[in-house]
């Protein structure tokens, strides 16, 4: 089983906790970007005078894992996978 695969923690809460942890280690100048159409998110910050960007691939309805689901099941599965990605 993948880490955080069953998490119920909202994406906003995970982003907040990421920022809080990075601040504790001296990071500043935070930014977040999500492009659901392309299935990608990014976290950007500055730490020790360097700019850092992490790109996070996100699930999309066209992903093979979701193709056989009903519309509701697809939405729920994508929401769960997105929460899991942010939590991990």
GIPEFEN-V213264 format. One record per backbone hydrogen bond with DSSP energy under -0.5 kcal/mol. NH is the residue of the N-H (numbers start at 0). CO is the residue of the C=O. If there is no record, write none. Layout:
nh->NH co->CO
nh->NH co->CO
This chain:
nh->4 co->1
nh->6 co->3
nh->13 co->9
nh->14 co->10
nh->15 co->11
nh->16 co->12
nh->17 co->13
nh->18 co->14
nh->19 co->15
nh->20 co->16
nh->21 co->17
nh->22 co->18
nh->23 co->19
nh->24 co->20
nh->24 co->21
nh->25 co->22
nh->26 co->21
nh->27 co->45
nh->30 co->43
nh->32 co->41
nh->34 co->39
nh->38 co->34
nh->39 co->34
nh->40 co->55
nh->41 co->32
nh->42 co->53
nh->43 co->30
nh->44 co->51
nh->45 co->27
nh->46 co->49
nh->49 co->46
nh->51 co->44
nh->53 co->42
nh->55 co->40
nh->55 co->53
nh->56 co->54
nh->57 co->38
nh->62 co->59
nh->65 co->62
nh->66 co->62
nh->66 co->63
nh->68 co->65
nh->73 co->69
nh->74 co->70
nh->75 co->71
nh->76 co->72
nh->77 co->73
nh->78 co->74
nh->79 co->75
nh->80 co->76
nh->81 co->77
nh->82 co->78
nh->83 co->79
nh->84 co->80
nh->85 co->81
nh->86 co->82
nh->87 co->83
